[in-house]
Amino acid sequence: MSPRKVREVTRQIQGLPVLKAKAVLQFVPRKSARLVAKTLDSAIANAENNMSLRPETLLVKEAVAENGITMKRFMPKARGMAGPIMKRNSHIRIILSEI
């Protein structure tokens, strides 16, 4: 998914407590919200297992969607020409901190 679509969702959860951010993502009607929620769940699990932190004490410090690789494809157009199609990808990065 393009980073522009994902950034709309990541901006909504930035600076929120983790439990509130999960609640917000649950009710956002966009496909990118599901992808960001999966990344947030992974970040929470990493904080619990690696740092022994409780989810109630975590805060979304930074949520960023950066450009990934762009796959270039072409579709046939009129008069034997080819029109470019850019299939954009994004890297979602979520950084958590303690309150």
mmCIF file as gemmi writes it, N, C-alpha and C atoms, coordinates in Angstrom:
data_model
loop_
_atom_site.group_PDB
_atom_site.id
_atom_site.type_symbol
_atom_site.label_atom_id
_atom_site.label_alt_id
_atom_site.label_comp_id
_atom_site.label_asym_id
_atom_site.label_entity_id
_atom_site.label_seq_id
_atom_site.pdbx_PDB_ins_code
_atom_site.Cartn_x
_atom_site.Cartn_y
_atom_site.Cartn_z
_atom_site.occupancy
_atom_site.B_iso_or_equiv
_atom_site.pdbx_formal_charge
_atom_site.auth_seq_id
_atom_site.auth_asym_id
_atom_site.pdbx_PDB_model_num
ATOM 1 N N . MET Axp A 1 ? 0.841 -1.166 0 1 0 ? 1 A 1
ATOM 2 C CA . MET Axp A 1 ? 0 0 0 1 0 ? 1 A 1
ATOM 3 C C . MET Axp A 1 ? 0.895 1.241 0 1 0 ? 1 A 1
ATOM 4 N N . SER Axp A 2 ? 0.444 2.272 -0.653 1 0 ? 2 A 1
ATOM 5 C CA . SER Axp A 2 ? 1.283 3.461 -0.779 1 0 ? 2 A 1
ATOM 6 C C . SER Axp A 2 ? 1.432 4.165 0.566 1 0 ? 2 A 1
ATOM 7 N N . PRO Axp A 3 ? 2.583 4.791 0.794 1 0 ? 3 A 1
ATOM 8 C CA . PRO Axp A 3 ? 2.823 5.447 2.072 1 0 ? 3 A 1
ATOM 9 C C . PRO Axp A 3 ? 1.851 6.594 2.348 1 0 ? 3 A 1
ATOM 10 N N . ARG Axp A 4 ? 1.368 7.207 1.307 1 0 ? 4 A 1
ATOM 11 C CA . ARG Axp A 4 ? 0.439 8.325 1.486 1 0 ? 4 A 1
ATOM 12 C C . ARG Axp A 4 ? -0.852 7.864 2.167 1 0 ? 4 A 1
ATOM 13 N N . LYS Axp A 5 ? -1.33 6.671 1.806 1 0 ? 5 A 1
ATOM 14 C CA . LYS Axp A 5 ? -2.546 6.124 2.412 1 0 ? 5 A 1
ATOM 15 C C . LYS Axp A 5 ? -2.297 5.681 3.848 1 0 ? 5 A 1
ATOM 16 N N . VAL Axp A 6 ? -1.104 5.172 4.118 1 0 ? 6 A 1
ATOM 17 C CA . VAL Axp A 6 ? -0.785 4.681 5.461 1 0 ? 6 A 1
ATOM 18 C C . VAL Axp A 6 ? -0.526 5.842 6.41 1 0 ? 6 A 1
ATOM 19 N N . ARG Axp A 7 ? 0.043 6.932 5.917 1 0 ? 7 A 1
ATOM 20 C CA . ARG Axp A 7 ? 0.356 8.082 6.774 1 0 ? 7 A 1
ATOM 21 C C . ARG Axp A 7 ? -0.884 8.687 7.4 1 0 ? 7 A 1
ATOM 22 N N . GLU Axp A 8 ? -2.03 8.638 6.696 1 0 ? 8 A 1
ATOM 23 C CA . GLU Axp A 8 ? -3.269 9.183 7.245 1 0 ? 8 A 1
ATOM 24 C C . GLU Axp A 8 ? -3.627 8.491 8.555 1 0 ? 8 A 1
ATOM 25 N N . VAL Axp A 9 ? -3.359 7.198 8.635 1 0 ? 9 A 1
ATOM 26 C CA . VAL Axp A 9 ? -3.701 6.432 9.828 1 0 ? 9 A 1
ATOM 27 C C . VAL Axp A 9 ? -2.625 6.582 10.902 1 0 ? 9 A 1
ATOM 28 N N . THR Axp A 10 ? -1.35 6.576 10.51 1 0 ? 10 A 1
ATOM 29 C CA . THR Axp A 10 ? -0.289 6.652 11.507 1 0 ? 10 A 1
ATOM 30 C C . THR Axp A 10 ? -0.302 7.999 12.233 1 0 ? 10 A 1
ATOM 31 N N . ARG Axp A 11 ? -0.744 9.052 11.57 1 0 ? 11 A 1
ATOM 32 C CA . ARG Axp A 11 ? -0.813 10.359 12.226 1 0 ? 11 A 1
ATOM 33 C C . ARG Axp A 11 ? -1.877 10.377 13.322 1 0 ? 11 A 1
ATOM 34 N N . GLN Axp A 12 ? -2.909 9.547 13.171 1 0 ? 12 A 1
ATOM 35 C CA . GLN Axp A 12 ? -3.991 9.535 14.154 1 0 ? 12 A 1
ATOM 36 C C . GLN Axp A 12 ? -3.572 8.905 15.474 1 0 ? 12 A 1
ATOM 37 N N . ILE Axp A 13 ? -2.623 7.955 15.44 1 0 ? 13 A 1
ATOM 38 C CA . ILE Axp A 13 ? -2.257 7.254 16.664 1 0 ? 13 A 1
ATOM 39 C C . ILE Axp A 13 ? -1.001 7.797 17.323 1 0 ? 13 A 1
ATOM 40 N N . GLN Axp A 14 ? -0.317 8.706 16.681 1 0 ? 14 A 1
ATOM 41 C CA . GLN Axp A 14 ? 0.943 9.21 17.219 1 0 ? 14 A 1
ATOM 42 C C . GLN Axp A 14 ? 0.689 9.995 18.502 1 0 ? 14 A 1
ATOM 43 N N . GLY Axp A 15 ? 1.426 9.634 19.559 1 0 ? 15 A 1
ATOM 44 C CA . GLY Axp A 15 ? 1.304 10.325 20.837 1 0 ? 15 A 1
ATOM 45 C C . GLY Axp A 15 ? 0.24 9.767 21.763 1 0 ? 15 A 1
ATOM 46 N N . LEU Axp A 16 ? -0.496 8.744 21.338 1 0 ? 16 A 1
ATOM 47 C CA . LEU Axp A 16 ? -1.549 8.154 22.169 1 0 ? 16 A 1
ATOM 48 C C . LEU Axp A 16 ? -1.001 7.007 23.012 1 0 ? 16 A 1
ATOM 49 N N . PRO Axp A 17 ? -1.648 6.712 24.144 1 0 ? 17 A 1
ATOM 50 C CA . PRO Axp A 17 ? -1.323 5.476 24.859 1 0 ? 17 A 1
ATOM 51 C C . PRO Axp A 17 ? -1.667 4.275 23.98 1 0 ? 17 A 1
ATOM 52 N N . VAL Axp A 18 ? -0.965 3.168 24.179 1 0 ? 18 A 1
ATOM 53 C CA . VAL Axp A 18 ? -1.088 2.012 23.29 1 0 ? 18 A 1
ATOM 54 C C . VAL Axp A 18 ? -2.51 1.455 23.256 1 0 ? 18 A 1
ATOM 55 N N . LEU Axp A 19 ? -3.147 1.342 24.415 1 0 ? 19 A 1
ATOM 56 C CA . LEU Axp A 19 ? -4.495 0.765 24.45 1 0 ? 19 A 1
ATOM 57 C C . LEU Axp A 19 ? -5.506 1.664 23.735 1 0 ? 19 A 1
ATOM 58 N N . LYS Axp A 20 ? -5.347 2.959 23.855 1 0 ? 20 A 1
ATOM 59 C CA . LYS Axp A 20 ? -6.237 3.886 23.151 1 0 ? 20 A 1
ATOM 60 C C . LYS Axp A 20 ? -5.961 3.857 21.65 1 0 ? 20 A 1
ATOM 61 N N . ALA Axp A 21 ? -4.697 3.725 21.265 1 0 ? 21 A 1
ATOM 62 C CA . ALA Axp A 21 ? -4.345 3.647 19.848 1 0 ? 21 A 1
ATOM 63 C C . ALA Axp A 21 ? -4.949 2.403 19.205 1 0 ? 21 A 1
ATOM 64 N N . LYS Axp A 22 ? -4.933 1.266 19.936 1 0 ? 22 A 1
ATOM 65 C CA . LYS Axp A 22 ? -5.543 0.045 19.412 1 0 ? 22 A 1
ATOM 66 C C . LYS Axp A 22 ? -7.042 0.23 19.217 1 0 ? 22 A 1
ATOM 67 N N . ALA Axp A 23 ? -7.688 0.934 20.146 1 0 ? 23 A 1
ATOM 68 C CA . ALA Axp A 23 ? -9.125 1.193 20.032 1 0 ? 23 A 1
ATOM 69 C C . ALA Axp A 23 ? -9.431 2.087 18.839 1 0 ? 23 A 1
ATOM 70 N N . VAL Axp A 24 ? -8.589 3.09 18.606 1 0 ? 24 A 1
ATOM 71 C CA . VAL Axp A 24 ? -8.785 3.992 17.467 1 0 ? 24 A 1
ATOM 72 C C . VAL Axp A 24 ? -8.645 3.213 16.156 1 0 ? 24 A 1
ATOM 73 N N . LEU Axp A 25 ? -7.607 2.38 16.069 1 0 ? 25 A 1
ATOM 74 C CA . LEU Axp A 25 ? -7.373 1.626 14.832 1 0 ? 25 A 1
ATOM 75 C C . LEU Axp A 25 ? -8.485 0.621 14.56 1 0 ? 25 A 1
ATOM 76 N N . GLN Axp A 26 ? -9.13 0.137 15.603 1 0 ? 26 A 1
ATOM 77 C CA . GLN Axp A 26 ? -10.195 -0.848 15.422 1 0 ? 26 A 1
ATOM 78 C C . GLN Axp A 26 ? -11.393 -0.247 14.691 1 0 ? 26 A 1
ATOM 79 N N . PHE Axp A 27 ? -11.603 1.069 14.843 1 0 ? 27 A 1
ATOM 80 C CA . PHE Axp A 27 ? -12.793 1.694 14.264 1 0 ? 27 A 1
ATOM 81 C C . PHE Axp A 27 ? -12.51 2.587 13.062 1 0 ? 27 A 1
ATOM 82 N N . VAL Axp A 28 ? -11.27 2.634 12.595 1 0 ? 28 A 1
ATOM 83 C CA . VAL Axp A 28 ? -10.952 3.393 11.386 1 0 ? 28 A 1
ATOM 84 C C . VAL Axp A 28 ? -11.269 2.513 10.179 1 0 ? 28 A 1
ATOM 85 N N . PRO Axp A 29 ? -12.153 2.968 9.283 1 0 ? 29 A 1
ATOM 86 C CA . PRO Axp A 29 ? -12.597 2.112 8.173 1 0 ? 29 A 1
ATOM 87 C C . PRO Axp A 29 ? -11.668 2.129 6.964 1 0 ? 29 A 1
ATOM 88 N N . ARG Axp A 30 ? -10.406 1.84 7.151 1 0 ? 30 A 1
ATOM 89 C CA . ARG Axp A 30 ? -9.454 1.81 6.047 1 0 ? 30 A 1
ATOM 90 C C . ARG Axp A 30 ? -8.631 0.534 6.129 1 0 ? 30 A 1
ATOM 91 N N . LYS Axp A 31 ? -8.206 0.041 4.984 1 0 ? 31 A 1
ATOM 92 C CA . LYS Axp A 31 ? -7.372 -1.151 4.954 1 0 ? 31 A 1
ATOM 93 C C . LYS Axp A 31 ? -6.042 -0.899 5.645 1 0 ? 31 A 1
ATOM 94 N N . SER Axp A 32 ? -5.513 0.304 5.498 1 0 ? 32 A 1
ATOM 95 C CA . SER Axp A 32 ? -4.224 0.614 6.117 1 0 ? 32 A 1
ATOM 96 C C . SER Axp A 32 ? -4.303 0.556 7.638 1 0 ? 32 A 1
ATOM 97 N N . ALA Axp A 33 ? -5.48 0.746 8.216 1 0 ? 33 A 1
ATOM 98 C CA . ALA Axp A 33 ? -5.628 0.667 9.672 1 0 ? 33 A 1
ATOM 99 C C . ALA Axp A 33 ? -5.359 -0.756 10.158 1 0 ? 33 A 1
ATOM 100 N N . ARG Axp A 34 ? -5.765 -1.752 9.387 1 0 ? 34 A 1
ATOM 101 C CA . ARG Axp A 34 ? -5.489 -3.145 9.762 1 0 ? 34 A 1
ATOM 102 C C . ARG Axp A 34 ? -3.995 -3.432 9.715 1 0 ? 34 A 1
ATOM 103 N N . LEU Axp A 35 ? -3.302 -2.903 8.715 1 0 ? 35 A 1
ATOM 104 C CA . LEU Axp A 35 ? -1.863 -3.118 8.599 1 0 ? 35 A 1
ATOM 105 C C . LEU Axp A 35 ? -1.099 -2.421 9.726 1 0 ? 35 A 1
ATOM 106 N N . VAL Axp A 36 ? -1.514 -1.211 10.074 1 0 ? 36 A 1
ATOM 107 C CA . VAL Axp A 36 ? -0.871 -0.483 11.164 1 0 ? 36 A 1
ATOM 108 C C . VAL Axp A 36 ? -1.164 -1.18 12.493 1 0 ? 36 A 1
ATOM 109 N N . ALA Axp A 37 ? -2.372 -1.724 12.657 1 0 ? 37 A 1
ATOM 110 C CA . ALA Axp A 37 ? -2.72 -2.441 13.883 1 0 ? 37 A 1
ATOM 111 C C . ALA Axp A 37 ? -1.853 -3.686 14.056 1 0 ? 37 A 1
ATOM 112 N N . LYS Axp A 38 ? -1.576 -4.397 12.963 1 0 ? 38 A 1
ATOM 113 C CA . LYS Axp A 38 ? -0.692 -5.565 13.045 1 0 ? 38 A 1
ATOM 114 C C . LYS Axp A 38 ? 0.712 -5.158 13.469 1 0 ? 38 A 1
ATOM 115 N N . THR Axp A 39 ? 1.195 -4.049 12.923 1 0 ? 39 A 1
ATOM 116 C CA . THR Axp A 39 ? 2.523 -3.562 13.287 1 0 ? 39 A 1
ATOM 117 C C . THR Axp A 39 ? 2.556 -3.109 14.74 1 0 ? 39 A 1
ATOM 118 N N . LEU Axp A 40 ? 1.485 -2.467 15.195 1 0 ? 40 A 1
ATOM 119 C CA . LEU Axp A 40 ? 1.407 -2.034 16.59 1 0 ? 40 A 1
ATOM 120 C C . LEU Axp A 40 ? 1.375 -3.235 17.536 1 0 ? 40 A 1
ATOM 121 N N . ASP Axp A 41 ? 0.62 -4.27 17.18 1 0 ? 41 A 1
ATOM 122 C CA . ASP Axp A 41 ? 0.594 -5.489 18 1 0 ? 41 A 1
ATOM 123 C C . ASP Axp A 41 ? 1.978 -6.121 18.088 1 0 ? 41 A 1
ATOM 124 N N . SER Axp A 42 ? 2.71 -6.105 16.999 1 0 ? 42 A 1
ATOM 125 C CA . SER Axp A 42 ? 4.061 -6.651 16.988 1 0 ? 42 A 1
ATOM 126 C C . SER Axp A 42 ? 4.988 -5.829 17.882 1 0 ? 42 A 1
ATOM 127 N N . ALA Axp A 43 ? 4.852 -4.506 17.828 1 0 ? 43 A 1
ATOM 128 C CA . ALA Axp A 43 ? 5.684 -3.64 18.666 1 0 ? 43 A 1
ATOM 129 C C . ALA Axp A 43 ? 5.37 -3.861 20.146 1 0 ? 43 A 1
ATOM 130 N N . ILE Axp A 44 ? 4.095 -4.056 20.475 1 0 ? 44 A 1
ATOM 131 C CA . ILE Axp A 44 ? 3.704 -4.321 21.863 1 0 ? 44 A 1
ATOM 132 C C . ILE Axp A 44 ? 4.278 -5.645 22.332 1 0 ? 44 A 1
ATOM 133 N N . ALA Axp A 45 ? 4.183 -6.668 21.489 1 0 ? 45 A 1
ATOM 134 C CA . ALA Axp A 45 ? 4.724 -7.981 21.848 1 0 ? 45 A 1
ATOM 135 C C . ALA Axp A 45 ? 6.235 -7.92 22.042 1 0 ? 45 A 1
ATOM 136 N N . ASN Axp A 46 ? 6.925 -7.171 21.203 1 0 ? 46 A 1
ATOM 137 C CA . ASN Axp A 46 ? 8.375 -7.013 21.356 1 0 ? 46 A 1
ATOM 138 C C . ASN Axp A 46 ? 8.717 -6.312 22.667 1 0 ? 46 A 1
ATOM 139 N N . ALA Axp A 47 ? 7.934 -5.293 23.025 1 0 ? 47 A 1
ATOM 140 C CA . ALA Axp A 47 ? 8.196 -4.575 24.277 1 0 ? 47 A 1
ATOM 141 C C . ALA Axp A 47 ? 7.959 -5.479 25.483 1 0 ? 47 A 1
ATOM 142 N N . GLU Axp A 48 ? 6.928 -6.312 25.401 1 0 ? 48 A 1
ATOM 143 C CA . GLU Axp A 48 ? 6.634 -7.229 26.509 1 0 ? 48 A 1
ATOM 144 C C . GLU Axp A 48 ? 7.713 -8.296 26.656 1 0 ? 48 A 1
ATOM 145 N N . ASN Axp A 49 ? 8.07 -8.929 25.567 1 0 ? 49 A 1
ATOM 146 C CA . ASN Axp A 49 ? 8.997 -10.053 25.628 1 0 ? 49 A 1
ATOM 147 C C . ASN Axp A 49 ? 10.451 -9.633 25.793 1 0 ? 49 A 1
ATOM 148 N N . ASN Axp A 50 ? 10.873 -8.591 25.1 1 0 ? 50 A 1
ATOM 149 C CA . ASN Axp A 50 ? 12.282 -8.211 25.12 1 0 ? 50 A 1
ATOM 150 C C . ASN Axp A 50 ? 12.643 -7.279 26.272 1 0 ? 50 A 1
ATOM 151 N N . MET Axp A 51 ? 11.733 -6.383 26.624 1 0 ? 51 A 1
ATOM 152 C CA . MET Axp A 51 ? 12.038 -5.379 27.644 1 0 ? 51 A 1
ATOM 153 C C . MET Axp A 51 ? 11.259 -5.581 28.938 1 0 ? 51 A 1
ATOM 154 N N . SER Axp A 52 ? 10.36 -6.564 28.991 1 0 ? 52 A 1
ATOM 155 C CA . SER Axp A 52 ? 9.528 -6.861 30.174 1 0 ? 52 A 1
ATOM 156 C C . SER Axp A 52 ? 8.679 -5.658 30.591 1 0 ? 52 A 1
ATOM 157 N N . LEU Axp A 53 ? 8.078 -4.987 29.613 1 0 ? 53 A 1
ATOM 158 C CA . LEU Axp A 53 ? 7.208 -3.838 29.882 1 0 ? 53 A 1
ATOM 159 C C . LEU Axp A 53 ? 5.746 -4.256 29.779 1 0 ? 53 A 1
ATOM 160 N N . ARG Axp A 54 ? 4.883 -3.577 30.54 1 0 ? 54 A 1
ATOM 161 C CA . ARG Axp A 54 ? 3.453 -3.859 30.479 1 0 ? 54 A 1
ATOM 162 C C . ARG Axp A 54 ? 2.799 -2.94 29.449 1 0 ? 54 A 1
ATOM 163 N N . PRO Axp A 55 ? 1.817 -3.436 28.679 1 0 ? 55 A 1
ATOM 164 C CA . PRO Axp A 55 ? 1.177 -2.608 27.64 1 0 ? 55 A 1
ATOM 165 C C . PRO Axp A 55 ? 0.471 -1.367 28.198 1 0 ? 55 A 1
ATOM 166 N N . GLU Axp A 56 ? 0.012 -1.43 29.461 1 0 ? 56 A 1
ATOM 167 C CA . GLU Axp A 56 ? -0.696 -0.281 30.039 1 0 ? 56 A 1
ATOM 168 C C . GLU Axp A 56 ? 0.224 0.919 30.227 1 0 ? 56 A 1
ATOM 169 N N . THR Axp A 57 ? 1.535 0.666 30.285 1 0 ? 57 A 1
ATOM 170 C CA . THR Axp A 57 ? 2.483 1.754 30.545 1 0 ? 57 A 1
ATOM 171 C C . THR Axp A 57 ? 3.141 2.275 29.27 1 0 ? 57 A 1
ATOM 172 N N . LEU Axp A 58 ? 2.717 1.783 28.112 1 0 ? 58 A 1
ATOM 173 C CA . LEU Axp A 58 ? 3.38 2.162 26.859 1 0 ? 58 A 1
ATOM 174 C C . LEU Axp A 58 ? 2.643 3.289 26.14 1 0 ? 58 A 1
ATOM 175 N N . LEU Axp A 59 ? 3.413 4.07 25.401 1 0 ? 59 A 1
ATOM 176 C CA . LEU Axp A 59 ? 2.922 5.202 24.636 1 0 ? 59 A 1
ATOM 177 C C . LEU Axp A 59 ? 3.489 5.114 23.221 1 0 ? 59 A 1
ATOM 178 N N . VAL Axp A 60 ? 2.692 5.452 22.228 1 0 ? 60 A 1
ATOM 179 C CA . VAL Axp A 60 ? 3.182 5.469 20.843 1 0 ? 60 A 1
ATOM 180 C C . VAL Axp A 60 ? 3.969 6.763 20.666 1 0 ? 60 A 1
ATOM 181 N N . LYS Axp A 61 ? 5.281 6.639 20.72 1 0 ? 61 A 1
ATOM 182 C CA . LYS Axp A 61 ? 6.149 7.82 20.608 1 0 ? 61 A 1
ATOM 183 C C . LYS Axp A 61 ? 6.22 8.304 19.172 1 0 ? 61 A 1
ATOM 184 N N . GLU Axp A 62 ? 6.35 7.364 18.242 1 0 ? 62 A 1
ATOM 185 C CA . GLU Axp A 62 ? 6.505 7.719 16.832 1 0 ? 62 A 1
ATOM 186 C C . GLU Axp A 62 ? 5.863 6.647 15.972 1 0 ? 62 A 1
ATOM 187 N N . ALA Axp A 63 ? 5.098 7.064 14.986 1 0 ? 63 A 1
ATOM 188 C CA . ALA Axp A 63 ? 4.504 6.149 14.013 1 0 ? 63 A 1
ATOM 189 C C . ALA Axp A 63 ? 4.73 6.753 12.632 1 0 ? 63 A 1
ATOM 190 N N . VAL Axp A 64 ? 5.513 6.065 11.812 1 0 ? 64 A 1
ATOM 191 C CA . VAL Axp A 64 ? 5.949 6.622 10.525 1 0 ? 64 A 1
ATOM 192 C C . VAL Axp A 64 ? 5.701 5.606 9.413 1 0 ? 64 A 1
ATOM 193 N N . ALA Axp A 65 ? 5.292 6.094 8.261 1 0 ? 65 A 1
ATOM 194 C CA . ALA Axp A 65 ? 5.188 5.276 7.059 1 0 ? 65 A 1
ATOM 195 C C . ALA Axp A 65 ? 6.121 5.877 6.012 1 0 ? 65 A 1
ATOM 196 N N . GLU Axp A 66 ? 7.155 5.128 5.665 1 0 ? 66 A 1
ATOM 197 C CA . GLU Axp A 66 ? 8.146 5.618 4.715 1 0 ? 66 A 1
ATOM 198 C C . GLU Axp A 66 ? 8.012 4.89 3.386 1 0 ? 66 A 1
ATOM 199 N N . ASN Axp A 67 ? 8.63 5.465 2.368 1 0 ? 67 A 1
ATOM 200 C CA . ASN Axp A 67 ? 8.598 4.847 1.039 1 0 ? 67 A 1
ATOM 201 C C . ASN Axp A 67 ? 9.345 3.529 1.035 1 0 ? 67 A 1
ATOM 202 N N . GLY Axp A 68 ? 8.729 2.52 0.419 1 0 ? 68 A 1
ATOM 203 C CA . GLY Axp A 68 ? 9.403 1.255 0.185 1 0 ? 68 A 1
ATOM 204 C C . GLY Axp A 68 ? 9.773 1.179 -1.278 1 0 ? 68 A 1
ATOM 205 N N . ILE Axp A 69 ? 9.997 -0.024 -1.744 1 0 ? 69 A 1
ATOM 206 C CA . ILE Axp A 69 ? 10.344 -0.218 -3.146 1 0 ? 69 A 1
ATOM 207 C C . ILE Axp A 69 ? 9.1 -0.002 -4.017 1 0 ? 69 A 1
ATOM 208 N N . THR Axp A 70 ? 9.275 0.565 -5.185 1 0 ? 70 A 1
ATOM 209 C CA . THR Axp A 70 ? 8.183 0.771 -6.129 1 0 ? 70 A 1
ATOM 210 C C . THR Axp A 70 ? 8.351 -0.191 -7.295 1 0 ? 70 A 1
ATOM 211 N N . MET Axp A 71 ? 7.349 -1.044 -7.488 1 0 ? 71 A 1
ATOM 212 C CA . MET Axp A 71 ? 7.387 -1.963 -8.625 1 0 ? 71 A 1
ATOM 213 C C . MET Axp A 71 ? 6.819 -1.245 -9.843 1 0 ? 71 A 1
ATOM 214 N N . LYS Axp A 72 ? 7.55 -1.294 -10.931 1 0 ? 72 A 1
ATOM 215 C CA . LYS Axp A 72 ? 7.118 -0.614 -12.144 1 0 ? 72 A 1
ATOM 216 C C . LYS Axp A 72 ? 6.531 -1.639 -13.111 1 0 ? 72 A 1
ATOM 217 N N . ARG Axp A 73 ? 5.294 -1.402 -13.508 1 0 ? 73 A 1
ATOM 218 C CA . ARG Axp A 73 ? 4.598 -2.277 -14.455 1 0 ? 73 A 1
ATOM 219 C C . ARG Axp A 73 ? 4.074 -1.416 -15.599 1 0 ? 73 A 1
ATOM 220 N N . PHE Axp A 74 ? 3.715 -2.048 -16.687 1 0 ? 74 A 1
ATOM 221 C CA . PHE Axp A 74 ? 3.192 -1.322 -17.838 1 0 ? 74 A 1
ATOM 222 C C . PHE Axp A 74 ? 1.918 -1.978 -18.323 1 0 ? 74 A 1
ATOM 223 N N . MET Axp A 75 ? 0.973 -1.139 -18.771 1 0 ? 75 A 1
ATOM 224 C CA . MET Axp A 75 ? -0.295 -1.626 -19.297 1 0 ? 75 A 1
ATOM 225 C C . MET Axp A 75 ? -0.451 -1.121 -20.726 1 0 ? 75 A 1
ATOM 226 N N . PRO Axp A 76 ? -0.916 -1.983 -21.63 1 0 ? 76 A 1
ATOM 227 C CA . PRO Axp A 76 ? -1.102 -1.544 -23.014 1 0 ? 76 A 1
ATOM 228 C C . PRO Axp A 76 ? -2.131 -0.415 -23.118 1 0 ? 76 A 1
ATOM 229 N N . LYS Axp A 77 ? -1.82 0.558 -23.954 1 0 ? 77 A 1
ATOM 230 C CA . LYS Axp A 77 ? -2.711 1.695 -24.178 1 0 ? 77 A 1
ATOM 231 C C . LYS Axp A 77 ? -3.014 1.788 -25.673 1 0 ? 77 A 1
ATOM 232 N N . ALA Axp A 78 ? -3.713 2.84 -26.049 1 0 ? 78 A 1
ATOM 233 C CA . ALA Axp A 78 ? -4.134 3.022 -27.434 1 0 ? 78 A 1
ATOM 234 C C . ALA Axp A 78 ? -2.936 3.242 -28.35 1 0 ? 78 A 1
ATOM 235 N N . ARG Axp A 79 ? -3.075 2.858 -29.602 1 0 ? 79 A 1
ATOM 236 C CA . ARG Axp A 79 ? -2.089 3.056 -30.665 1 0 ? 79 A 1
ATOM 237 C C . ARG Axp A 79 ? -0.756 2.392 -30.353 1 0 ? 79 A 1
ATOM 238 N N . GLY Axp A 80 ? -0.776 1.268 -29.677 1 0 ? 80 A 1
ATOM 239 C CA . GLY Axp A 80 ? 0.438 0.499 -29.436 1 0 ? 80 A 1
ATOM 240 C C . GLY Axp A 80 ? 1.367 1.065 -28.391 1 0 ? 80 A 1
ATOM 241 N N . MET Axp A 81 ? 0.904 2.008 -27.611 1 0 ? 81 A 1
ATOM 242 C CA . MET Axp A 81 ? 1.743 2.596 -26.568 1 0 ? 81 A 1
ATOM 243 C C . MET Axp A 81 ? 1.595 1.808 -25.261 1 0 ? 81 A 1
ATOM 244 N N . ALA Axp A 82 ? 2.426 2.151 -24.312 1 0 ? 82 A 1
ATOM 245 C CA . ALA Axp A 82 ? 2.36 1.521 -22.998 1 0 ? 82 A 1
ATOM 246 C C . ALA Axp A 82 ? 2.261 2.604 -21.937 1 0 ? 82 A 1
ATOM 247 N N . GLY Axp A 83 ? 1.354 2.398 -20.977 1 0 ? 83 A 1
ATOM 248 C CA . GLY Axp A 83 ? 1.198 3.347 -19.878 1 0 ? 83 A 1
ATOM 249 C C . GLY Axp A 83 ? 1.804 2.779 -18.613 1 0 ? 83 A 1
ATOM 250 N N . PRO Axp A 84 ? 2.582 3.577 -17.881 1 0 ? 84 A 1
ATOM 251 C CA . PRO Axp A 84 ? 3.234 3.069 -16.675 1 0 ? 84 A 1
ATOM 252 C C . PRO Axp A 84 ? 2.256 2.91 -15.516 1 0 ? 84 A 1
ATOM 253 N N . ILE Axp A 85 ? 2.479 1.895 -14.711 1 0 ? 85 A 1
ATOM 254 C CA . ILE Axp A 85 ? 1.746 1.685 -13.464 1 0 ? 85 A 1
ATOM 255 C C . ILE Axp A 85 ? 2.794 1.549 -12.365 1 0 ? 85 A 1
ATOM 256 N N . MET Axp A 86 ? 2.693 2.397 -11.351 1 0 ? 86 A 1
ATOM 257 C CA . MET Axp A 86 ? 3.627 2.365 -10.232 1 0 ? 86 A 1
ATOM 258 C C . MET Axp A 86 ? 2.936 1.695 -9.049 1 0 ? 86 A 1
ATOM 259 N N . LYS Axp A 87 ? 3.416 0.53 -8.638 1 0 ? 87 A 1
ATOM 260 C CA . LYS Axp A 87 ? 2.858 -0.173 -7.483 1 0 ? 87 A 1
ATOM 261 C C . LYS Axp A 87 ? 3.734 0.16 -6.282 1 0 ? 87 A 1
ATOM 262 N N . ARG Axp A 88 ? 3.248 1.077 -5.478 1 0 ? 88 A 1
ATOM 263 C CA . ARG Axp A 88 ? 4.042 1.603 -4.37 1 0 ? 88 A 1
ATOM 264 C C . ARG Axp A 88 ? 3.88 0.74 -3.125 1 0 ? 88 A 1
ATOM 265 N N . ASN Axp A 89 ? 4.95 0.651 -2.337 1 0 ? 89 A 1
ATOM 266 C CA . ASN Axp A 89 ? 4.955 -0.065 -1.065 1 0 ? 89 A 1
ATOM 267 C C . ASN Axp A 89 ? 5.452 0.876 0.015 1 0 ? 89 A 1
ATOM 268 N N . SER Axp A 90 ? 5.2 0.503 1.262 1 0 ? 90 A 1
ATOM 269 C CA . SER Axp A 90 ? 5.647 1.354 2.361 1 0 ? 90 A 1
ATOM 270 C C . SER Axp A 90 ? 6.221 0.512 3.491 1 0 ? 90 A 1
ATOM 271 N N . HIS Axp A 91 ? 7.081 1.147 4.27 1 0 ? 91 A 1
ATOM 272 C CA . HIS Axp A 91 ? 7.641 0.547 5.475 1 0 ? 91 A 1
ATOM 273 C C . HIS Axp A 91 ? 6.992 1.263 6.661 1 0 ? 91 A 1
ATOM 274 N N . ILE Axp A 92 ? 6.318 0.5 7.519 1 0 ? 92 A 1
ATOM 275 C CA . ILE Axp A 92 ? 5.654 1.079 8.69 1 0 ? 92 A 1
ATOM 276 C C . ILE Axp A 92 ? 6.577 0.874 9.894 1 0 ? 92 A 1
ATOM 277 N N . ARG Axp A 93 ? 6.882 1.967 10.592 1 0 ? 93 A 1
ATOM 278 C CA . ARG Axp A 93 ? 7.748 1.902 11.767 1 0 ? 93 A 1
ATOM 279 C C . ARG Axp A 93 ? 7.027 2.53 12.949 1 0 ? 93 A 1
ATOM 280 N N . ILE Axp A 94 ? 6.906 1.777 14.036 1 0 ? 94 A 1
ATOM 281 C CA . ILE Axp A 94 ? 6.257 2.272 15.248 1 0 ? 94 A 1
ATOM 282 C C . ILE Axp A 94 ? 7.256 2.158 16.402 1 0 ? 94 A 1
ATOM 283 N N . ILE Axp A 95 ? 7.467 3.272 17.096 1 0 ? 95 A 1
ATOM 284 C CA . ILE Axp A 95 ? 8.379 3.304 18.232 1 0 ? 95 A 1
ATOM 285 C C . ILE Axp A 95 ? 7.546 3.578 19.486 1 0 ? 95 A 1
ATOM 286 N N . LEU Axp A 96 ? 7.709 2.716 20.486 1 0 ? 96 A 1
ATOM 287 C CA . LEU Axp A 96 ? 6.976 2.849 21.74 1 0 ? 96 A 1
ATOM 288 C C . LEU Axp A 96 ? 7.913 3.339 22.834 1 0 ? 96 A 1
ATOM 289 N N . SER Axp A 97 ? 7.347 4.021 23.826 1 0 ? 97 A 1
ATOM 290 C CA . SER Axp A 97 ? 8.12 4.419 24.997 1 0 ? 97 A 1
ATOM 291 C C . SER Axp A 97 ? 7.237 4.27 26.228 1 0 ? 97 A 1
ATOM 292 N N . GLU Axp A 98 ? 7.871 4.303 27.388 1 0 ? 98 A 1
ATOM 293 C CA . GLU Axp A 98 ? 7.102 4.229 28.626 1 0 ? 98 A 1
ATOM 294 C C . GLU Axp A 98 ? 6.529 5.592 28.968 1 0 ? 98 A 1
ATOM 295 N N . ILE Axp A 99 ? 5.395 5.585 29.633 1 0 ? 99 A 1
ATOM 296 C CA . ILE Axp A 99 ? 4.748 6.841 30.037 1 0 ? 99 A 1
ATOM 297 C C . ILE Axp A 99 ? 5.528 7.438 31.193 1 0 ? 99 A 1
